[in-house]
Each structure stands twice: as structure tokens, then as C-alpha cells.
């Protein structure tokens, strides 16, 4: 009997997740589509890759 109850709970949760849709922030969506950054912080590409250059420099030679 325990397995049937457990499966029913899992089915209920799965159904809620499948059909639940959060509220869409249309203003934010418009900003993203126009390419506006808003309050997000931009990161330079150099900052992301700078640590890898020295770390992986010709170790085998």
C-alpha cells in the first residue's frame, strides 16, 4: 500500500510542475529582446580567461 501512495504523490507533484507556469515579466522580456542590460553587471572576456594563460603555459617543454 505504501508504494501506491508514494507514486500518487510523485504523479501529483510531476503534474503540478508540468502545468505550472510562472508569471512572465513582460517589461523585462522587452528589455532583453532590445538588448538593454539594465542592472546586470558585465564581465570582460579578458577577466574570465586571464587565469588560464599562465596556468597552462608550455609545461611539457
C-alpha positions in Angstrom: 0.0 0.0 0.0 2.8 2.4 0.7 4.1 2.3 -2.9 0.8 3.3 -4.4 0.5 6.3 -2.1 4.1 7.3 -2.9 3.5 7.0 -6.6 0.4 9.1 -6.4 2.3 11.9 -4.6 5.0 11.8 -7.2 2.4 11.9 -10.0 0.7 14.9 -8.4 4.0 16.8 -8.0 5.0 16.0 -11.5 1.7 17.2 -12.9 2.0 20.5 -10.9 5.5 21.1 -12.2 4.4 20.3 -15.8 1.4 22.6 -15.9 2.5 25.3 -13.6 3.6 28.5 -15.4 5.2 31.4 -13.5 4.1 35.0 -14.2 6.0 36.4 -17.1 7.6 39.8 -16.6 6.9 41.4 -20.0 8.8 44.6 -19.3 12.0 42.6 -18.5 11.4 40.4 -21.6 11.2 43.5 -23.8 14.4 44.8 -22.3 16.2 41.6 -23.0 14.9 41.5 -26.6 16.0 45.0 -27.2 19.5 44.3 -25.8 19.3 46.6 -22.8 21.4 45.4 -19.9 19.6 47.2 -17.1 21.2 46.5 -13.7 23.2 43.4 -14.7 27.0 43.5 -14.2 29.1 43.0 -17.3 32.2 40.9 -17.2 35.1 41.4 -19.6 36.3 38.4 -21.6 39.9 39.1 -20.5 39.0 38.6 -16.9 37.5 35.2 -17.5 40.5 33.8 -19.4 43.4 35.6 -17.8 43.9 32.8 -15.2 44.2 30.1 -17.8 47.1 31.5 -19.8 49.8 31.2 -17.2 48.4 28.0 -15.7 48.5 26.1 -19.0 51.7 27.6 -20.5 54.1 25.1 -22.1 54.6 22.7 -19.2 55.9 19.8 -21.3 58.9 21.6 -22.9 
